[in-house]
Amino acid sequence: MICASSFWRSRTIACSLNITRTRFETETSRQVAQDVLDALRGDDYRNVVNLPFRPGVEYRPNRPYLLLAEKLGQAQRQLALGRIERVEIEILGEGLQNLVRPVAAALLTGLLRPVDERPINYVSAPVIAYEQGLKLSQARGLELVNYPNLISCRVHWAGGSRTMAGVIFAGGEPRLVQYDSFRIDARPEGYVLVLENDDVPGVMGRVGTLLGSHHINIGEWRLARNQPGARAISFINVDSAIPAEVLEELRRTPAISQAKIIKL
């Protein structure tokens, strides 16, 4: 026989357990909803199952590196001279070693072109890259410059390749610091005119005059060269897109071998 006190005590315990379980389920549901909203807004991906962050690695402090990787992918895609078939990535710096998979996913997000109705994001990009036969691997020795934390990427297409690298400066500012064999310090933001030319007098004046005559304002001009009189590369941030006819006129300049506008 069960005494009344034992009966009511057991009912009280069961009720308490139900309340605790209800609160737990409510908190879990709230957390799941918050995680979904954070991912959709691009604020936080740390709990996305397909994009695992190692224990102790938070999304927000490392977000600048993922955005930098996206920028590298976007630049490589727009500057490639053919269909990209293979990608090599190198990540240097103790602070980035736990971010290899998220950084690779972010780079692919910027690199890939949409081929169907699926959006390209950190979760879908690796799957879509696999479906397209794009090979991704880690590499060593891609870097030309020495920074504490560096993301380097080399892409290959039929008959060619290109290496680019970027870093995050103090304050979270992304910078492109390598373009093939050139050391550069460029801002990967907005419209960027990329020039390759012979390092001879008059090129900068010609480009500036031509852009000015078409009311295209130059925000920042970063130039690099290997040695005087050889080859030079310029990353020119402009305030607006450059019409195709202006680009053609730039390409007709004898010293200029490439003139391309990209959007980052």
C-alpha positions in Angstrom: 0.0 0.0 0.0 1.3 3.4 -0.9 0.8 6.1 1.7 -0.7 9.4 0.8 2.5 11.4 1.5 4.6 9.1 -0.8 2.0 9.4 -3.5 1.9 13.2 -3.4 5.7 13.4 -3.2 6.0 11.2 -6.3 3.5 13.4 -8.1 5.4 16.5 -7.1 8.7 15.0 -8.4 7.1 14.0 -11.7 5.5 17.4 -12.1 8.9 19.1 -11.4 10.6 16.8 -14.0 7.9 17.8 -16.6 8.4 21.5 -15.9 12.2 21.1 -16.2 11.8 19.1 -19.4 9.4 21.8 -20.8 11.8 24.6 -19.9 14.7 22.6 -21.5 12.8 22.0 -24.7 11.8 25.7 -24.8 15.4 26.9 -24.4 16.6 24.3 -27.0 13.9 25.5 -29.5 14.9 29.1 -28.8 18.6 28.4 -29.3 17.9 26.5 -32.6 15.8 29.4 -33.9 18.5 31.8 -32.9 21.2 29.7 -34.6 19.1 29.6 -37.8 18.6 33.4 -37.8 22.3 34.0 -37.1 23.3 31.8 -40.0 20.8 33.4 -42.4 22.0 36.9 -41.4 25.6 35.8 -41.8 26.3 36.7 -38.1 27.4 33.3 -36.8 27.9 29.8 -38.3 29.5 28.1 -35.3 26.7 25.6 -34.8 26.2 24.6 -38.4 26.6 20.9 -38.6 28.2 20.9 -42.1 30.6 23.6 -41.1 32.2 22.4 -37.8 34.3 24.8 -35.8 36.7 23.0 -33.5 35.9 23.2 -29.8 36.9 26.6 -28.4 36.9 28.3 -31.8 34.3 31.1 -32.0 32.8 32.5 -35.2 32.7 36.2 -34.6 36.4 36.8 -33.8 37.4 34.8 -36.9 34.8 36.3 -39.2 37.2 38.7 -40.9 39.4 35.7 -42.1 36.3 34.0 -43.6 35.4 37.2 -45.4 39.0 37.6 -46.6 38.8 34.1 -48.0 35.6 35.0 -49.8 37.3 38.0 -51.3 40.2 35.9 -52.5 37.8 33.5 -54.1 35.9 36.3 -55.9 39.1 37.9 -57.2 40.4 34.6 -58.5 37.2 33.7 -60.2 36.9 37.1 -62.0 40.6 37.2 -63.0 41.0 33.6 -64.2 41.7 33.1 -67.9 39.8 29.8 -68.1 37.6 27.5 -66.2 39.1 26.8 -62.8 39.8 23.1 -62.3 42.0 22.9 -59.2 42.5 25.0 -56.1 45.3 24.9 -53.6 45.1 26.7 -50.3 47.7 27.4 -47.6 46.9 28.9 -44.2 49.8 30.2 -42.1 49.7 31.3 -38.5 48.9 29.6 -35.2 45.7 31.5 -35.0 44.3 30.1 -38.2 45.2 26.4 -37.9 41.8 25.6 -36.5 40.0 27.4 -39.3 41.2 25.3 -42.3 37.8 23.8 -43.2 35.7 27.0 -42.6 38.3 29.1 -44.6 38.2 26.6 -47.4 34.4 26.7 -47.5 34.5 30.5 -47.5 37.0 30.6 -50.3 34.9 28.3 -52.4 31.8 30.4 -51.7 33.5 33.3 -53.5 35.1 31.2 -56.2 32.1 29.3 -57.5 29.5 30.6 -60.0 25.9 29.6 -59.5 24.8 26.8 -61.9 21.3 26.2 -60.6 18.8 27.5 -58.2 20.8 26.6 -55.1 22.5 29.5 -53.3 26.2 29.3 -52.8 27.2 29.6 -49.2 29.6 28.1 -46.6 27.5 24.9 -46.4 26.6 24.3 -50.0 29.9 25.5 -51.6 32.0 22.3 -50.8 29.2 20.1 -52.1 28.8 22.1 -55.3 32.5 22.2 -55.9 32.6 18.4 -55.6 29.8 18.0 -58.0 31.6 20.2 -60.5 34.7 18.2 -60.3 36.7 21.1 -58.7 39.7 19.7 -56.8 40.7 21.4 -53.5 43.9 20.6 -51.6 46.2 22.0 -49.0 49.6 23.1 -50.2 52.9 24.5 -48.9 55.2 27.1 -50.3 52.6 29.3 -52.0 53.5 32.4 -50.0 55.8 35.1 -51.3 55.3 37.4 -48.3 55.8 36.8 -44.6 52.9 37.7 -42.3 51.8 36.2 -38.9 48.5 35.2 -40.4 48.2 34.6 -44.1 45.7 32.9 -46.4 47.2 32.0 -49.8 45.3 30.5 -52.8 46.5 29.2 -56.1 44.0 28.4 -58.8 44.7 26.3 -62.0 42.9 26.3 -65.3 43.9 24.8 -68.6 47.3 26.3 -69.5 47.7 28.6 -66.5 47.5 29.4 -62.8 47.5 32.4 -60.5 48.4 32.8 -56.8 46.9 35.4 -54.5 47.2 35.9 -50.8 45.7 38.1 -48.2 46.0 39.1 -44.6 43.9 40.9 -41.9 45.6 44.0 -40.6 44.9 45.6 -37.2 41.3 46.6 -36.8 40.1 43.8 -39.0 41.0 45.4 -42.4 41.5 42.9 -45.2 44.4 43.4 -47.6 45.6 41.6 -50.7 49.4 41.2 -50.3 50.4 38.9 -53.2 49.6 38.6 -56.8 51.7 35.9 -58.4 55.3 37.0 -58.0 54.3 40.6 -57.0 54.1 41.9 -53.5 51.1 44.2 -53.3 49.2 46.1 -50.6 45.7 46.5 -52.0 42.2 46.9 -50.6 39.8 44.2 -51.8 36.7 46.3 -51.8 34.2 47.6 -54.4 35.2 48.1 -58.0 38.9 47.3 -58.7 40.7 47.9 -62.0 43.5 45.4 -62.3 46.3 46.4 -64.7 49.3 44.5 -65.9 51.8 46.5 -67.9 55.4 47.2 -68.8 57.0 49.4 -66.2 57.7 52.4 -68.5 57.0 56.1 -68.1 53.6 57.5 -69.0 51.3 54.6 -68.1 49.9 56.1 -64.9 49.4 59.4 -66.6 47.6 57.8 -69.5 45.3 55.7 -67.3 44.5 58.6 -65.0 43.7 60.9 -67.9 41.5 58.3 -69.7 39.5 57.5 -66.5 39.1 61.2 -65.7 37.8 62.0 -69.2 35.0 59.4 -68.6 34.3 60.8 -65.1 35.6 57.7 -63.3 37.1 58.7 -60.0 40.1 56.9 -58.6 39.9 56.2 -54.8 43.2 54.4 -54.3 46.0 53.2 -56.6 48.4 50.5 -55.5 51.3 49.5 -57.8 53.9 46.8 -57.5 56.8 45.8 -59.7 59.5 43.2 -59.5 62.3 45.5 -60.7 62.5 48.8 -62.5 61.7 48.6 -66.2 60.3 45.1 -66.0 56.6 44.2 -65.3 54.2 46.0 -63.1 50.8 45.3 -61.6 48.2 47.8 -60.4 45.1 47.4 -58.2 43.1 50.6 -58.7 40.0 51.2 -56.5 37.5 53.2 -58.5 34.1 54.6 -57.4 32.1 53.1 -60.3 32.1 50.4 -62.9 34.2 51.0 -66.0 32.4 50.7 -69.4 33.7 48.0 -71.8 34.8 50.6 -74.4 37.0 52.3 -71.8 38.6 48.9 -70.9 39.2 48.3 -74.6 40.9 51.7 -75.0 43.1 50.9 -72.0 44.1 47.5 -73.6 45.0 49.3 -76.8 47.7 51.2 -74.9 51.0 49.6 -76.1 52.4 49.1 -72.6 49.3 47.5 -71.1 48.8 43.8 -71.5 45.8 43.3 -69.3 43.0 45.6 -68.0 40.1 44.1 -66.1 37.5 45.4 -63.7 36.4 43.2 -60.9 33.8 43.7 -58.2 34.7 42.7 -54.6 
